[in-house]
């Protein structure tokens, strides 16, 4: 069957995600050094360890696991919404970020303005957001030929915010955010939900994403005809699954799709 729709992941496929969070944490460590004399290397190491320890006590683990919400998102998400999941997560996340930075400072025998550090991370994370190379140009080229769907794991408010601030929203014919449906990749049902909204069959779609475990395995389980893994250096997520195609950048996608359309 001919290709009718291209489905995209968002984070580290169309917009930079993991590297931005790391940069925001480094800026927060730099502020802690300036204001409180913290050692930045120790600050970063302790932040990683303590974050994971606190994360294990998250009372919303089930919701976060189902929708792909991470500890990093709890450092800057507002988790707006009135569902019981979001209300609980919102309350916990606000305390989590303060507890984290307070504990990190105390590891060095310091006390200070943990609220200021939390604010610095949140502001830096938003300010540093940027597109993956060739994202806008690639979507513009493909939009002229195919329907474009976006399938992203994460909290509703954060993912919708990223779509708006990135300027990519105009390219999408349909969007599915895991937190809005309480199911996320790799659950094949979230793929089918997006396909139904686009009005295309799995055999008429191509999935593009950076996660083998979530994007590629989930698409294959949903019966999507072709999968394209974008291998992002330094943030590869390996899994026991084989994509149909591998690319190193979005600029490779239009010629690949042209070749698939006209073999």
N, C-alpha and C positions, 0 to 999 in steps of 0.2 A: 504494500500500500504506500502511496506517496506521503511524504512528510508534510504534516499540516501545522504542527506546533513544536516550539522549542521551550522546554522547561528549564529554568535556571534556579540554582541555589543562590543565596545572597552573600553571606559572610565568607570572605576569602575566595569568592568566585567572581562577584561583581564589585564588592567593596572590601577594602582591607579591614581585617578584624583583629586577629591574634597579635600582630605586630603593633597595632595601635594601643591595645591594652597594655602591652609590655612597655611601650614608650610613656604612657600615662603614669604607670607605676614608677618609672624612673624619675619622672618629673616630680612626683609626690615625694620620693626619697630625697631628691635634691632640696625640696622645700624643708623637709625634716632636718636635713643637714644644716641648712641656713638658719632655721629658727631655733633648733634644739641641739645642734652639734652631733646629730646622729651619723653613724658610719653608714654610707649609702649601700655598700656591698652587703653588710650584715642586714640592713633594713630590707633589702630585696629578698635575700635568702629567708629571713624570718617571716616575711609577708607570705611567701609561698607555702611554707610549712604550716603556719598558724591558720591561714585561710582554709586549707584543706581539713585541718582539725575541727575548726568551727563549722565548716560545711557539712561534716558528718552528723552534726546535731540539728541540721535544718529540718523542721517539722513538716516541710512541704516537699520532702524528697521524692515522693511518688509523682507529684505533678511535675516537678523539675525534670525527673528522668524521662517521663513520657513526652515532654515537650522540648527537651534539649536546653533548658535554661541552666546556665553555668554560674559558678561562684563569681566570676568576673562580672557578669551582668548584674549581680546583686550589689556591686560596688557603685553602679551608676544608674540603674533602672529605677523608675518611679512606681512601676507595677500598678498603674491606674486601672480601675475597673471594680465592679461590685461583686464578682463571683467570689465564693468562699475561698477558693484557691488564691486568688490575687490579693484579697484582703489579708489573709494570713501571711502570704509571702511579703507583702508590703511592710507589715509590722515587723517581721523578723529581719528583713534586709536592712532596714534603717538601723537597727541595733547591731547587726552583723558588721557593718562597715565601721562603726564607732568602736566596737569591741576589738576589731582587727587592728586598727591603727594604735589604739591604746596599748594593746598587748605587744605590738612590735616595738613601740617606744620603751616600754617597761623591760623588754629583753635587754636593752642597753642601759638600764637604770635611769631612764629618762621619763619625764612626764611632760605633757604639753597639750596642745590644742588638737586633739584627734578629730574634732569636727571640722577644723580648718583643713586638715589633711584629706579627709573624706571629700570635702568640697573641691579641693585641688584635683583629686583624681577624676571626679565627675566632670569638672570643667575641661580638663585636659583631654579626657577621652572623647568629648564632643568636639572640641576645637581641632583636634588632630585628624578627624575622620577624613578619609580620601578614597577615591575610586581605585579599583584595580586598573592597571594599564589597559587602554583600548576598550574599556567597558562601554562607554557611551557610544563610541564609533561603531562597535560591533553590534550593539542593540539597534542602532539606527539602520544599519544595513540589513539586518535580519527582519526588522519590523516591516520592511517593504514587501517581504515574501511570505513570512510565517506569522501565525499567532504566537504571542510571547506570554508564557506563564511564569510566575515566581512562586517558589515553594521554599519556605524558610522556617527553621526551628528557632524558637526563642519567645520572649515575652511580647505580648501584643503591642504595648506602648513603645518599647525599644525598637522593634522591627519596623513598625509603621513610621517612627521618627527617622530611622535610617533611610527608608524609602523616600521620604519627603526631602530631607536635607541633602541626599545624594543627587537629587534632580532626575532620578531614573524612573519615577513613578509613571510618567507619561508613556513609557514604552510597554507597560504590562497590560494585557487584556484581562488577566485574572491573577489574583494573589491569594495564597493560602499561608497563614501564619499558624504554626503549631499551637501556640498558647491560646488562640481563639477557638480551637476545636478540641483541645485536650488530647490530641494525638499528634505525634511528630514522626519525622523520618527516623528509622527506616520502615515504620509501619506502612504497608502498601496502601492502606485505606486513605491516607492523606494524599497520596499520589492520585488515586482514583477520584477523590473529591475534586481536585484541581482539574483533572481531565474532564469530568462531567461539566464543570463550570465553563470550560473552553468549548465543550461540545465535540471533542475528538476522541477517537479510540486509542488505547495504548499502542497499538501497532502503527499509529500515525504520528507518534511523538518521539522526541529525543530529549534525554535528560542530561544536563551539564552541571557538574559540581565538583568540589574539591575533596569530598569525603567518600572514600571507598565504602566504608561501613554504613553510612547513612544515605548518601545520594545514589551511589551506584547499586549497592545491594538492594536498597529499597525499591529503586526503579525496576530492577530486574524482577523482583518479587511481584511487582504490580503488572508485569507483562509488557512494559514499555519496550519498544522495538530496538532502540539503540541507546547506548550510554556513552558519555564522553567525560573522562576524568581530566580535570585541569590540575596538573601537578604543580603545587606552589612550593618552591624551594624553601626548606626550613620549617614548613608546617604540614608536611605530608602526613596523612592519616592512613596508615597501611591496614589492610584487612585481607582475609582469604577470599577475595572476589576479583574477578577479571573484567575490567571494562572493555567495551567494544573498541574504544579508541582512547588514546592519551594525547593531550596537548600540553604545551608548556606556557601558553599564553592565549588570551581571547582572540588575538588577531589571526590565529590558526583556524578558528571555528568556521567562518564563512566559506573559505575554500574547501574545507572538509565536508561541509554540508552540500556544497555544489557537486563535489565528487560523488557523494552518496545519492544525490538526486539524478545525476547523469553519469552512471557507471560506465 
